[in-house]
Every structure is written in structure tokens, then in C-alpha cells.
Amino acid sequence: MADAGAGAARWVSHLVRIGPGSGDTPGGVGHTLRPGLVHLRDPVPRREPAGSPLLFARAWAGRAGGHRGLRHREGRAVKSLKARLILAFSLITVIPLALAMVILTARIQSMVRSQAQERLASALEGIGAQTTEDGRRIAAKAGILSRDPQLKRLYLLRPSGSRDLSEYLAERQVLLGLDLLSVADSSGRVVAAGQTPHGNGEALVTQMGGAFNSPSIAFAEGLGALAMVVRSPISYQGATAGALEGGLLFDAAALERLGKTSGVEWVLRDSAGRIAATTLPDLPPGAVLRATGTGRTEIAGHAYLSRSVPLAVGLAPYATITGLASTTAADRTVASLQLAAALLGLLGLGIAIPLAILWSSQISRPVEQLAAFSDRLAQGEWEEPLTLHSVRELQTLVAALDRMRKDLQTYRDKLVTSERQAAWSQMARKVAHEVKNPLTPIAISVADLKRSYDQKRPDFPEILDQAVRTVAAEVETLRRLLQEFSDFARLPKPELAPCAVSSLMQELETLYGRDVASGRLVLSRPAQDITVPCDQGQMRQALINLIKNGLEALNGDGRVVVSAGVDGGALEIAVSDTGPGLNAEQKANLFVPGFTTKSQGSGLGLTIVERIVNDHQGTIAVDAGRESGTTFRIRLPLSRRVGA
């Protein structure tokens, strides 16, 4: 409260120091001195009682904040507290959900990737172990069978092959659980073969070379599949008479059996990179897979985590097996979660925004009322208090502002009283001075009459006639003086009505016909007639006062020019003369009641003009040079409610 009261005291003390000719007046009748210009601002709409000659002592209300308040209200649309609260509620609703969704998605994807990698690693490790074990078992079975005396007898009796040897191999193939079983001579030509899954055993198996009893992966051309084959020698009398080849196929059926236990899809490629077998029925023939390593792969619209390893069996280059762990279900789950999060976000926004509007209204409405109250204080509207029911902090601020409002009212009333008293004193001195001037010649004339009468002078009739003329002239001066004071004190409120500028100019031409004819007064009418809401009688009186001052200021062949036009949505009437101009002191005191640059006059003419213009919510400015010429510019609003 102390701060608010001190601020109010500083403001009012500033108002008290403002006098005519001050640099800037916060509203009211003041003068903004720029080089050659005097601006008059609108006073607070506060009228003195009729008959008071002190209307020029109105209390000024601070309007300097009015323009700032307007800019504040314009910027408030963007920086609205309500908009910020709604945005904050929306962000509070959306951001945590979005962060949770991002984190959850990353965790799910990381978990799925980790589990898929573990499955792939485990499955590939199982494939490797299974391949090694199968190679060992095939080698053991082939070694035992190659030493079988019956096999040697059947082969050695008929080296080119026989039906009995083929039947023997077919029987042993079934008993040993092999997919391939054949006998080749020492040149590598197959002479007999057992049964195969796809035929009668007559297809040839490609010779891979390598050491005996060592597994190798060969491409069974007749079967179109890879096979793991072990060659065991058939010995006779210390020499190798032939070779027994036994093996297992790596076809789609074998991969299916592996996939059932691991939950992984398989793709087998030969050493040249061609796809030899796969468990994926929709795998494109030209599909490109990683040669080695782990990565994401999309096949036929399904996402997989893939890992490829070589089957290091036999001699290089090796065949490659690729495991594919599907992540489609996880991706669909993530997509479903994202959709659910989006729907939850929209639902949250649908709930948060109405709540934000409701709560922000409860907060922003008192703030807006407080801002409007501050604007009213800045504009000098101190009569109406503010009643606000809100949070305690705002109520404390409102109470401080209201105390400041009351202090401002008190200071303003004191200011009005002190200025009214000062104005009465000034006006009394002015009236006494103006009345004293004509009383002096009246007293002298009466004294001359008395002396001439007592002396029985013969020229008494002439002296009486001169005294009567002198007294009559001075009485007329007193009458005009009192009439001016009366007009100033009793100037009525303007009665607005549509007024044509041409009609106003015509009245002036009628009043000043002789001056217009002589060229001392020029009335410049606009090309198109202009209509403005005003009190035509009062406006005519204001222009008459300005024209009268201009004509009285002329020297020799000078002239006064009255012109009118529209500028920026306002009617501007300019009254210019070619007189001696005004100095800085004269411009500063031009509209002060009682101030005049003439030897005679009350000094109220321009004060009356100023009051008429202000009552019309207009402005008057003076452009005066130091050497010659003075221009008064009256601006009146074109759009104003008639009768207001």
C-alpha cells in the first residue's frame, strides 16, 4: 500500500507541476511544445457549474497510459493468459503420453529384438551342433557299412553294378536312416544307389572331393537340393577299390523339422549364394539377404530379424544358412499401442481443453478485469471501484489499486480546489485590472466636469460633451469586457447536428464581406462539400475569434486565409495569417486565460476557442514562426453520434 500510495503521490505531484506550456500533459488541456507547434489535448469530460469563470482549471486525468493500454490489449490476443493455460494443459496431457509411448515403443522393440536375437543365436547354435552330430553319425554309419563283407562281395563280383547291390543299398539306406546312399568306383562314377526321397536312386550325387570319412556339403543335382555327404573307402587287399557315399538332404522338409522346434524360418543358400531350400513359401527367387551378420529384413510385407552364418562343413566356400525371426507381431503390437496412445491423447485433449477453458476462465477473467481497471485508472476514470472475487493474491492487488484510486481521487480534488482558488485569484486580478483601465478616464472626465462647473467656464458645454463621449466609450468597453467573461463562464454544451462546411463558410463571408472583398480575408472552400457533426453556432464563434485575431495581427497588405479539408478521417480547418508570428513564450502561454499580445482585450478569445474545440472532442494546434505567420489548425472527427 505504501508503494501504491507513493506512486500515486508522484503521479499527482507531476500533474500539479504541469502548467500551460509544459512539455507533455497526461490528458486534459496542456501543450506539447515542438518547434513551431502547440498541441492541445482533450480534457477529462468534467464540467464546472454554469456561471463559473474557472473552467480552464479542470483536473487533468492521465491519458498517457491510454495508448499503451490499447497496444497492451492488441498484444493480449496473442499473449492471452487463457491461451497460455490451454496450451499448458494440452502439453501436460500430450507430452507425458508421448514420452511414455516413445519409451514403451523403444523398450518393446529392444525386447523383441533381444528375444529374436537370442532365438536366432540359439537356433543357429542348434543347427551347428545338429550338423556336426549328423556329420559324425553319417561318417560312423558309412564307415561301418563300407567294411561290410556282403557289400564288398556284391561290389567286387560286379564292379559295374548289379541289381543285388542296388537292393542291398536301398535296404541299408532305410535301416541307417540316410537320405542318400551309393557306391562309386575308383574313378568316381556311381555304379549303384539306394532309394532317395524323390526317385528310384538312379540320380548322381556331385563329387566334392576331400578326405575320406570327412563330411562335405554337396549339391545333389538330380534332387535339386544340398546334401551333407560322407565318403568312406571300400578297401580290398590293402587298396581302395571304390567308395561308399552316404548323406542327408538339406531340403525344405529338413528345414521344416528344424523350424518346428525353434520357431525360426530358414533359408539355405549354396556357396554361390543361390537359394537351395527355405521354409518361407512366399520368398521371392531374387530376394537379397545378408551374407553374414544380423539385421532387419522385410519379405512379402512381413518384418524379420535375420542372421546368417556359414555352414563350415568340408572345404570352402561354404554354404550359408539364414535364420529369420518374425517381428511382425511385435510391430503390430507397437502400431496398436501407438494408435491407442493417439486415441488416448485425443481423449485427453478432449478432456483437458474444456477443463483448461473452465479453469483458465476462473483465473484469466479476474486478470482481464484487473487489466481493464488499470486501463481505466490510466485514463483518469477514478470514480467506479473494482469488486473482484478471486484468489487471495489478486484480491490483495485489487485492494492496493483501489486504495491508489481513492488516493488519486483525493489528490485530484485537492488539485482542482487549489487550481480553482488560484484561478479565482488570477481572474479577480485580471477583472480588477481590466475594470480599472476604463474607470480611470471616467474618473478624470467627472473631475474635469466638476472643476469646469465650479469655475463657470464658458466652454463647459464642449467639456460636458467630451466627457459624455469618453464615459460612454469606457462604459461600452466595460460592457464588452463583462460580456466576454459572461460568455466564457456560461458557454453551453454543444448541440451536435450535421453541419456543412460550405454553410459555415457562407456565414463567415456574410459577416466579413468587406474584408473578403478587399482581399484581406480569403475563404478557400473544399472542392466537395464536407459534412461534420458539430454545433454550428459555437464553431462559427470559434472561427470568428481566430479570424478577428488574424485580421488584427496583419500589417499592411497581409491577409488571412481560411481553408478546410479531410485528413485522416477528420475535418481540418486551418486559419492562417501573415502577421508577425509568435515567439516561444507567447506560444507557451497562448491559451492561458487572460494572456494576450494586444494592448487591449480580456485574453479569453483563444481560451473560448480551445474550450469549444475540446467540447467537440477535437484538437487545436498552432504553427507559428518567429518572424511571420501564424496558423491555427482545428481537427474535428467526421464520424460522431449526433446528439452525443
VOKOLSE-274364 format. One record per residue (C-alpha): residue number from 1; y, z, x. Coordinates in steps of 0.02 Angstrom, whole numbers, plus 32768, in hexadecimal, padded with zeros to 4 digits. Layout:
VOKOLSE-274364
PT  base     y     z     x
PT   NUM     Y     Z     X
...
END
This chain:
VOKOLSE-274364
PT  base     y     z     x
PT     1  8000  8000  8000
PT     2  8075  8026  8090
PT     3  8056  7F79  80D8
PT     4  8071  7F26  8030
PT     5  8111  7F88  8010
PT     6  8151  7F63  80BF
PT     7  812D  7EA9  80A7
PT     8  8188  7EAB  8000
PT     9  821A  7F08  804E
PT    10  8228  7E88  80DA
PT    11  8223  7DF9  805D
PT    12  82A9  7E46  7FED
PT    13  8315  7E75  8081
PT    14  830A  7DBE  80B4
PT    15  8344  7D8E  8006
PT    16  83D5  7E08  8010
PT    17  840F  7DBB  80B4
PT    18  840D  7D0D  8068
PT    19  84B9  7CD5  803A
PT    20  850D  7C30  8018
PT    21  84F3  7BC0  80AC
PT    22  8454  7C12  80EA
PT    23  83D5  7BA4  813D
PT    24  834E  7BB2  80B9
PT    25  8348  7C0D  8015
PT    26  829F  7C34  7FC6
PT    27  82C9  7BED  7F1E
PT    28  8365  7C0D  7EBA
PT    29  8412  7BCA  7EE3
PT    30  841B  7BB5  7F9E
PT    31  844B  7B35  801E
PT    32  83DC  7ADF  809A
PT    33  8452  7AA6  8122
PT    34  8422  7A08  817A
PT    35  849E  7998  81D5
PT    36  850F  7957  814D
PT    37  84A5  7999  80BC
PT    38  84AA  7A2E  8048
PT    39  8413  7A42  7FD3
PT    40  8412  7AAE  7F39
PT    41  836E  7AF0  7EF6
PT    42  833F  7B22  7E48
PT    43  8366  7BD6  7E1B
PT    44  82ED  7C4B  7DC7
PT    45  82FC  7C2D  7D0C
PT    46  835A  7CCF  7CED
PT    47  83FB  7CC8  7C86
PT    48  8487  7D48  7C89
PT    49  84CE  7D84  7BE3
PT    50  854B  7D0F  7B93
PT    51  85FD  7D33  7BC7
PT    52  85D1  7D71  7C76
PT    53  862A  7D17  7D04
PT    54  85A3  7D4D  7D7D
PT    55  851C  7CCC  7D5D
PT    56  8528  7C93  7E11
PT    57  84DF  7D3E  7E45
PT    58  8430  7D1D  7E03
PT    59  839C  7D6E  7E5A
PT    60  833C  7CF0  7EC2
PT    61  8280  7CE7  7EB2
PT    62  821B  7CAB  7F46
PT    63  81E2  7BFA  7F2B
PT    64  81BE  7BD2  7FDD
PT    65  810A  7C00  7FBC
PT    66  8100  7B8C  7F26
PT    67  80DD  7AF1  7F8C
PT    68  8062  7B4E  7FF9
PT    69  800C  7B8D  7F5B
PT    70  7FFE  7ADA  7F1D
PT    71  7FAF  7AA1  7FBF
PT    72  7F3C  7B38  7FB6
PT    73  7F04  7B09  7F07
PT    74  7EE5  7A55  7F3D
PT    75  7E7A  7A8F  7FD0
PT    76  7E21  7B0F  7F62
PT    77  7DC0  7A81  7F0C
PT    78  7D67  7A62  7FB1
PT    79  7D63  7B12  7FF4
PT    80  7D39  7B64  7F4E
PT    81  7CE5  7C0C  7F5A
PT    82  7C76  7BDB  7EC8
PT    83  7C3D  7B3D  7F21
PT    84  7C19  7B9E  7FBE
PT    85  7BB4  7C20  7F61
PT    86  7B4F  7B9A  7F07
PT    87  7B2F  7B44  7FAE
PT    88  7AFC  7BE9  7FFC
PT    89  7A83  7C12  7F6F
PT    90  7A39  7B63  7F7B
PT    91  7A22  7B71  8037
PT    92  79D6  7C1E  8027
PT    93  795A  7BD6  7FAB
PT    94  792E  7B36  8007
PT    95  7937  7B62  80C0
PT    96  78B2  7BED  80C2
PT    97  783E  7B81  805A
PT    98  785C  7AEC  80CC
PT    99  783F  7B56  8168
PT   100  77A2  7BA1  811D
PT   101  7765  7AF3  80F0
PT   102  7787  7AB1  819F
PT   103  7731  7B45  81F0
PT   104  769F  7B40  8176
PT   105  7689  7A85  818D
PT   106  768C  7A97  8249
PT   107  760F  7B26  8241
PT   108  759A  7AC6  81CD
PT   109  75A4  7A29  8237
PT   110  758A  7A8E  82D5
PT   111  74F7  7AEA  8288
PT   112  74A9  7A4A  8246
PT   113  74C1  79F5  82EE
PT   114  7478  7A8A  8349
PT   115  73E1  7A93  82D5
PT   116  73C7  79D7  82DF
PT   117  73D0  79DD  839C
PT   118  7353  7A6A  839E
PT   119  72DF  7A09  832B
PT   120  72F1  796E  8395
PT   121  72D4  79CD  8436
PT   122  723C  7A24  83EE
PT   123  71F6  7983  83A3
PT   124  7211  791E  8441
PT   125  71C6  79A9  84A8
PT   126  7131  79A6  8432
PT   127  7126  78E8  8443
PT   128  7125  78F8  8500
PT   129  70A1  797F  84FD
PT   130  703A  791F  847E
PT   131  7044  787F  84E5
PT   132  700E  78DB  8583
PT   133  6F7E  792E  8528
PT   134  6F49  7889  84D7
PT   135  6F4D  7833  8581
PT   136  6EE2  78BB  85CD
PT   137  6E64  78B5  853E
PT   138  6E5C  77F7  8540
PT   139  6E3F  77FB  85FC
PT   140  6DB5  787C  85E8
PT   141  6D5F  781C  855D
PT   142  6D6D  7775  85B7
PT   143  6D2A  77C1  8658
PT   144  6C92  780A  8601
PT   145  6C6E  7769  85A2
PT   146  6C83  76FB  863D
PT   147  6BF5  775B  8691
PT   148  6B81  774A  85FA
PT   149  6ADD  76F4  8636
PT   150  6ACC  7699  8590
PT   151  6B7C  764E  85A3
PT   152  6B51  7617  8654
PT   153  6AAC  75CB  861C
PT   154  6AF9  756A  858C
PT   155  6B89  752C  85F9
PT   156  6B25  7503  8695
PT   157  6A9C  74A7  8634
PT   158  6B1B  7438  85E0
PT   159  6BBB  7438  864A
PT   160  6C0B  73B8  85D7
PT   161  6BF8  742E  8543
PT   162  6B7C  7440  84B8
PT   163  6B71  7473  8404
PT   164  6B15  7511  8434
PT   165  6BA2  7544  84AA
PT   166  6C27  7529  8424
PT   167  6BC4  758F  83A6
PT   168  6BAD  7616  8428
PT   169  6C69  761B  844B
PT   170  6C92  761E  8391
PT   171  6C1E  76B0  8377
PT   172  6C63  7710  840C
PT   173  6D18  76E9  83D8
PT   174  6CFB  7740  8333
PT   175  6CA0  77D2  8383
PT   176  6D28  77EC  8406
PT   177  6DB9  77D7  838B
PT   178  6E0B  7749  83EA
PT   179  6E71  76BA  83A3
PT   180  6E45  7641  842F
PT   181  6DA5  7630  8496
PT   182  6D72  7599  84FC
PT   183  6D17  7563  859A
PT   184  6D65  74EB  8618
PT   185  6D12  7497  86AC
PT   186  6D50  74A6  875D
PT   187  6DCE  741A  873F
PT   188  6E1E  7479  86AD
PT   189  6DD7  7409  8624
PT   190  6D9E  746A  858A
PT   191  6CE7  7446  856A
PT   192  6CCB  74BC  84D7
PT   193  6D32  752C  8464
PT   194  6D11  75AC  83E0
PT   195  6D66  75BD  8336
PT   196  6E23  75C5  8326
PT   197  6E8A  75FD  828F
PT   198  6EC2  754A  826E
PT   199  6E2C  74DD  8291
PT   200  6D7F  74C4  82D5
PT   201  6DA6  74F0  8389
PT   202  6DBB  7441  83CE
PT   203  6E77  7456  83F9
PT   204  6EA3  7464  84B3
PT   205  6F00  74F9  84FB
PT   206  6F84  74D0  857D
PT   207  6F51  7505  862D
PT   208  6FD0  7580  8673
PT   209  6F89  759D  871D
PT   210  6F97  7645  8771
PT   211  6F14  76BF  87AE
PT   212  6E71  76E0  8756
PT   213  6E67  7778  86E5
PT   214  6F27  777D  86D9
PT   215  6F75  7764  862D
PT   216  6FE9  76CE  8615
PT   217  704C  7691  8580
PT   218  7021  75DD  8559
PT   219  7056  7565  84D0
PT   220  6FC1  7530  8468
PT   221  6FF4  747D  8446
PT   222  6F6F  745E  83C3
PT   223  6FA2  74FA  8364
PT   224  705E  74EF  8381
PT   225  706A  75A5  83B4
PT   226  7075  7612  844E
PT   227  6FD9  766C  8487
PT   228  6FB3  76EF  8509
PT   229  6F20  76AC  856B
PT   230  6EB1  76F9  85F3
PT   231  6E46  768A  8664
PT   232  6DA7  76D7  86AB
PT   233  6D3A  7676  8728
PT   234  6C87  7642  8702
PT   235  6C2E  7659  87A9
PT   236  6B88  760F  87E1
PT   237  6B3B  762E  888B
PT   238  6BE0  7671  88D0
PT   239  6C48  75DE  8896
PT   240  6CBB  75C4  87FF
PT   241  6C66  754B  878B
PT   242  6CE5  7557  86FD
PT   243  6D58  75CC  869E
PT   244  6D53  762C  85FC
PT   245  6DFA  7630  859F
PT   246  6E18  76B2  8519
PT   247  6EB8  76E4  84C3
PT   248  6F1C  771B  842D
PT   249  6F9C  76B2  83CE
PT   250  7053  76E4  83BD
PT   251  7070  7690  8315
PT   252  70CE  76C4  8278
PT   253  7039  7726  8238
PT   254  7033  778D  82D7
PT   255  70EE  77AD  82CF
PT   256  70DC  77E0  8218
PT   257  705D  7863  824A
PT   258  70D6  78A7  82CC
PT   259  7167  78A6  8250
PT   260  710C  790B  81CC
PT   261  7106  79A5  8239
PT   262  71B2  7996  8289
PT   263  721F  7955  81FB
PT   264  7266  78D4  8272
PT   265  7269  7817  8263
PT   266  722A  77B3  82F9
PT   267  7253  770D  8349
PT   268  71E4  76CE  83D8
PT   269  7224  7645  844B
PT   270  71CB  75ED  84D8
PT   271  720B  75E2  858A
PT   272  7276  754B  855A
PT   273  72CC  75AC  84CE
PT   274  7275  7553  843E
PT   275  7245  75BC  83A8
PT   276  7188  75CE  83A8
PT   277  7172  764D  831C
PT   278  71DC  76BA  82AA
PT   279  71CD  7731  8218
PT   280  7270  76EC  81CD
PT   281  7246  7663  8151
PT   282  72FC  762A  8143
PT   283  7322  7620  81FD
PT   284  7376  7578  8221
PT   285  731A  7510  82A3
PT   286  73B4  7506  8312
PT   287  73E5  75BD  8305
PT   288  7436  7600  83A2
PT   289  7401  76B0  83D5
PT   290  742E  771A  8469
PT   291  73C3  76F3  8500
PT   292  73CA  77A9  8536
PT   293  7425  7847  8505
PT   294  745D  7890  845E
PT   295  74DA  784D  83DF
PT   296  7501  7827  8329
PT   297  74BB  7789  82DC
PT   298  74D0  773C  8231
PT   299  7442  76D1  81EE
PT   300  7446  7681  8141
PT   301  74CB  76FA  8104
PT   302  7470  7795  8142
PT   303  74AF  7802  81D1
PT   304  7439  783D  825A
PT   305  7444  789F  82F9
PT   306  73DF  783B  8376
PT   307  7393  7862  841E
PT   308  7332  77E9  848C
PT   309  72BB  7811  851C
PT   310  724A  77A0  8582
PT   311  718D  77B0  8573
PT   312  7169  77C9  862C
PT   313  70B4  778E  8624
PT   314  7071  7715  86A4
PT   315  70E2  76A7  870B
PT   316  719B  7685  86EB
PT   317  71F3  763E  868B
PT   318  71C4  76B5  8602
PT   319  71C3  76A8  8547
PT   320  7245  770F  84E9
PT   321  7230  777D  8452
PT   322  72C6  77AE  83E7
PT   323  72C7  7841  8370
PT   324  733D  783A  82DA
PT   325  7369  78DC  8280
PT   326  73BE  78B7  81DB
PT   327  7469  7909  81BC
PT   328  7488  78B1  8117
PT   329  7464  794C  80AF
PT   330  74D9  79B4  811A
PT   331  755F  792E  810F
PT   332  754C  792C  8052
PT   333  7558  79E8  804F
PT   334  75F8  79E1  80B7
PT   335  763E  795B  8044
PT   336  7612  79C6  7FAD
PT   337  7665  7A5D  7FFD
PT   338  7701  79F7  8024
PT   339  7707  79B7  7F71
PT   340  76EF  7A68  7F30
PT   341  7778  7AA5  7FA6
PT   342  77ED  7A1C  7F69
PT   343  77C9  7A4A  7EB5
PT   344  77E1  7B02  7EDD
PT   345  7883  7AD7  7F35
PT   346  78C1  7A77  7E9D
PT   347  788B  7B06  7E2D
PT   348  78E2  7B81  7EA0
PT   349  7980  7B18  7E9D
PT   350  7974  7B0D  7DE1
PT   351  7972  7BCB  7DDA
PT   352  79E8  7BED  7E6C
PT   353  7A75  7B78  7E38
PT   354  7A8D  7BC3  7D89
PT   355  7A81  7C72  7DD2
PT   356  7AFC  7C40  7E5B
PT   357  7B73  7BF9  7DDA
PT   358  7B65  7C98  7D73
PT   359  7B7A  7D0F  7E05
PT   360  7BFE  7CA6  7E5C
PT   361  7C62  7CA0  7DBB
PT   362  7C5F  7D5E  7DB7
PT   363  7CA1  7D5F  7E69
PT   364  7D0F  7CC4  7E71
PT   365  7D66  7CDA  7DC9
PT   366  7DBB  7D7C  7E01
PT   367  7DE6  7D2B  7EA7
PT   368  7E32  7C95  7E4D
PT   369  7E93  7D0A  7DDC
PT   370  7ECE  7D67  7E76
PT   371  7F03  7CC3  7EC9
PT   372  7F61  7C8E  7E2C
PT   373  7FB5  7D39  7E27
PT   374  7FE9  7D24  7EDD
PT   375  8031  7C78  7EB5
PT   376  8094  7CC3  7E25
PT   377  80D6  7D49  7E9A
PT   378  8107  7CC3  7F18
PT   379  8163  7C65  7E8E
PT   380  81C4  7D00  7E59
PT   381  8166  7D23  7DB7
PT   382  815F  7DE0  7DC8
PT   383  8164  7E19  7D13
PT   384  80AE  7E05  7CDF
PT   385  8032  7E7F  7D30
PT   386  7F80  7E51  7D5E
PT   387  7EED  7EAA  7D0D
PT   388  7E4A  7E86  7D68
PT   389  7D9E  7ED3  7D54
PT   390  7D34  7EA8  7DEB
PT   391  7CEB  7EF4  7E88
PT   392  7D44  7F8A  7ED1
PT   393  7D8B  7F2C  7F67
PT   394  7DDF  7EAA  7EF8
PT   395  7E21  7F30  7E83
PT   396  7E6D  7F89  7F19
PT   397  7EC1  7EE7  7F4F
PT   398  7EFF  7EC7  7E9E
PT   399  7F48  7F76  7E96
PT   400  7FA3  7F5A  7F3B
PT   401  7FE7  7EB2  7EFF
PT   402  801E  7EFE  7E5A
PT   403  807A  7F89  7EB6
PT   404  80CD  7F04  7F20
PT   405  80FC  7EA7  7E80
PT   406  814F  7F43  7E3B
PT   407  81A8  7F5F  7EE0
PT   408  81E6  7EAC  7EDE
PT   409  8225  7EC3  7E2D
PT   410  8280  7F61  7E60
PT   411  82CD  7F0F  7EF9
PT   412  82FE  7E76  7E93
PT   413  8352  7EE1  7E0F
PT   414  83AF  7F3F  7E97
PT   415  83DE  7E9A  7EE6
PT   416  841D  7E55  7E41
PT   417  8481  7EF4  7E21
PT   418  84CE  7EF6  7ECD
PT   419  84F7  7E3E  7EC9
PT   420  853B  7E4D  7E19
PT   421  85AD  7ED9  7E52
PT   422  85E1  7E74  7EEA
PT   423  85FF  7DDE  7E7B
PT   424  8669  7E45  7E03
PT   425  86D0  7E82  7E95
PT   426  86E4  7DD3  7EDA
PT   427  870A  7D8B  7E30
PT   428  8789  7E14  7E0C
PT   429  87E2  7DEF  7EAF
PT   430  87DF  7D36  7E89
PT   431  8821  7D4E  7DD8
PT   432  88A8  7DC4  7E17
PT   433  88DB  7D48  7E9C
PT   434  88DD  7CB4  7E26
PT   435  893B  7D15  7D9F
PT   436  89B7  7D58  7E1F
PT   437  89E9  7CAA  7E58
PT   438  8A36  7C72  7DB1
PT   439  8A7C  7D20  7D8B
PT   440  8AED  7D1B  7E22
PT   441  8B55  7C84  7DE9
PT   442  8B58  7CCD  7D37
PT   443  8B9E  7D71  7D79
PT   444  8C1F  7D15  7DE3
PT   445  8C55  7CAB  7D4E
PT   446  8C69  7D45  7CDF
PT   447  8CCE  7D9D  7D67
PT   448  8D40  7D05  7D7A
PT   449  8D5A  7D02  7CBE
PT   450  8D88  7DBC  7CBC
PT   451  8E01  7DAA  7D4D
PT   452  8E52  7D0C  7D05
PT   453  8E65  7D5F  7C5C
PT   454  8EB2  7DFB  7CA6
PT   455  8F2C  7D92  7D0C
PT   456  8F5D  7D2A  7C75
PT   457  8F45  7C8F  7CDB
PT   458  8F82  7BF0  7C8A
PT   459  8EE4  7B90  7CBF
PT   460  8E74  7C0D  7C65
PT   461  8E2F  7B89  7BEB
PT   462  8DF2  7B1E  7C7D
PT   463  8DA6  7BB6  7CD3
PT   464  8D51  7BE7  7C30
PT   465  8D0B  7B39  7C19
PT   466  8CC5  7B37  7CCC
PT   467  8C79  7BE5  7CB5
PT   468  8C26  7BB1  7C12
PT   469  8BD9  7B19  7C66
PT   470  8B9D  7B81  7CF9
PT   471  8B51  7C08  7C8A
PT   472  8AFE  7B85  7C1B
PT   473  8AB2  7B2D  7CB2
PT   474  8A6F  7BCD  7CFC
PT   475  8A2B  7C06  7C54
PT   476  89D0  7B5F  7C47
PT   477  8989  7B7E  7CF5
PT   478  894D  7C29  7CBC
PT   479  8901  7BDC  7C20
PT   480  88A1  7B59  7C85
PT   481  8867  7BDF  7CFE
PT   482  8826  7C4F  7C75
PT   483  87D5  7BBA  7C1E
PT   484  8775  7B8F  7CBE
PT   485  8737  7C41  7CCE
PT   486  8709  7C41  7C16
PT   487  86AC  7B9B  7C26
PT   488  864C  7BDA  7CBC
PT   489  861A  7C7C  7C68
PT   490  85EB  7C32  7BC1
PT   491  8597  7B90  7BF7
PT   492  850B  7B7D  7B74
PT   493  8456  7B4F  7B93
PT   494  8446  7A91  7B99
PT   495  8403  7A3B  7AFE
PT   496  8398  79AD  7B3F
PT   497  8399  7905  7AE9
PT   498  8379  7853  7B25
PT   499  8417  781B  7B7F
PT   500  8439  7769  7BB8
PT   501  8491  7758  7C5F
PT   502  84F6  76C6  7C19
PT   503  853C  7738  7B8F
PT   504  856C  77BB  7C10
PT   505  85C2  7737  7C7B
PT   506  861F  76F5  7BE2
PT   507  8664  77A3  7BBB
PT   508  86A0  77B5  7C6E
PT   509  86F2  770B  7C68
PT   510  874C  773C  7BC8
PT   511  878B  77DF  7C16
PT   512  87BF  7790  7CBB
PT   513  87F4  76E5  7C7D
PT   514  8893  76E2  7CE5
PT   515  8838  7710  7D86
PT   516  87B0  7690  7D62
PT   517  8834  760B  7D45
PT   518  888E  7636  7DE7
PT   519  87ED  7632  7E4C
PT   520  87F7  76E9  7E7F
PT   521  8758  770A  7E1A
PT   522  86C1  7694  7E1B
PT   523  8634  76AF  7D9D
PT   524  8598  7654  7DDA
PT   525  851F  7640  7D4A
PT   526  8464  7623  7D6C
PT   527  841A  7576  7D4B
PT   528  83A7  75C0  7CC6
PT   529  83DF  7650  7C5A
PT   530  838F  76F8  7C82
PT   531  836B  7780  7C03
PT   532  835D  7835  7C3B
PT   533  8347  78D6  7BD6
PT   534  83E7  793C  7BEC
PT   535  847A  798C  7B94
PT   536  84F4  78FA  7B97
PT   537  858D  7967  7B7E
PT   538  8563  79DB  7C0E
PT   539  8533  794C  7C80
PT   540  85D7  78F4  7C56
PT   541  8634  7994  7C82
PT   542  85D8  799F  7D2A
PT   543  8603  78EB  7D55
PT   544  86B8  7904  7D1F
PT   545  86C7  7998  7D96
PT   546  867E  7931  7E26
PT   547  86EB  789A  7E00
PT   548  8786  7908  7DF0
PT   549  8764  7957  7E9A
PT   550  8745  78AC  7EE6
PT   551  87E6  7861  7EA1
PT   552  884B  78F7  7EDC
PT   553  8800  78E4  7F8A
PT   554  8831  782C  7F9C
PT   555  88B6  77F9  8019
PT   556  8914  7758  7FFE
PT   557  88A5  76C8  7FC8
PT   558  8801  7728  7FC0
PT   559  878A  7720  7F2E
PT   560  86FF  7780  7ED6
PT   561  8659  7728  7EAF
PT   562  85DF  7766  7E2B
PT   563  8531  7715  7E30
PT   564  8488  7738  7DDF
PT   565  83D5  7705  7E02
PT   566  831F  773D  7DFD
PT   567  82D2  7787  7E9A
PT   568  8227  77DA  7EA2
PT   569  8215  77FB  7DE8
PT   570  82C3  7846  7DD8
PT   571  836F  7808  7DA5
PT   572  83E9  7811  7E36
PT   573  84A4  780D  7E11
PT   574  8514  77FF  7EAA
PT   575  85CF  7824  7EAB
PT   576  861D  77EB  7F4F
PT   577  86D1  77F1  7F8A
PT   578  872C  77B5  8024
PT   579  878B  7857  803B
PT   580  879D  78BF  80DA
PT   581  86EC  7906  80D4
PT   582  86B5  79B9  80F3
PT   583  869B  7A24  818C
PT   584  8604  7A96  81A5
PT   585  8658  7B30  815E
PT   586  8692  7AD4  80C3
PT   587  85E3  7A8E  80A5
PT   588  8598  7B3B  80B9
PT   589  860A  7B87  8035
PT   590  861F  7AF0  7FC4
PT   591  85C5  7B3A  7F2D
PT   592  85FE  7BED  7F43
PT   593  865F  7C26  7EA9
PT   594  8718  7C2D  7ED0
PT   595  870F  7BC1  7F6C
PT   596  8784  7B2A  7F6C
PT   597  87D1  7AB5  7FEC
PT   598  8869  7A96  7F7E
PT   599  890A  7AF7  7F78
PT   600  88F2  7B16  7EBE
PT   601  8859  7B2F  7E52
PT   602  87DC  7BB4  7E23
PT   603  874F  7B77  7E94
PT   604  86D5  7B75  7E01
PT   605  86C7  7ABA  7DE6
PT   606  8635  7A9A  7E5C
PT   607  85E4  7B3F  7E2A
PT   608  85E3  7B00  7D75
PT   609  8599  7A5A  7DAF
PT   610  8512  7AB5  7E0F
PT   611  84E6  7B20  7D7A
PT   612  84DC  7A8B  7D04
PT   613  8469  7A2D  7D7B
PT   614  83FA  7AC4  7D96
PT   615  83EE  7AE3  7CDA
PT   616  83AE  7A30  7CCD
PT   617  8328  7A59  7D50
PT   618  837B  79E0  7DC6
PT   619  83C1  79E9  7E76
PT   620  8469  79C2  7EC3
PT   621  8485  7995  7F79
PT   622  8522  7972  7FDD
PT   623  852F  78F3  8069
PT   624  85D6  790A  80BF
PT   625  8617  78C7  8163
PT   626  868C  7926  81D4
PT   627  870F  789D  81D4
PT   628  8708  7846  812B
PT   629  86A2  7831  808F
PT   630  8640  78A6  8020
PT   631  85AC  787C  7FAF
PT   632  8563  78EC  7F29
PT   633  84B3  78BD  7EF1
PT   634  8470  7900  7E4D
PT   635  83B4  78EA  7E2C
PT   636  836F  7906  7D7D
PT   637  82B6  78F8  7D49
PT   638  8292  7860  7CDD
PT   639  81FE  78AD  7C83
PT   640  8226  7951  7C2F
PT   641  8200  7990  7B82
PT   642  8297  7978  7B13
PT   643  82D2  7A1C  7AC7
PT   644  8287  7A82  7B56
END
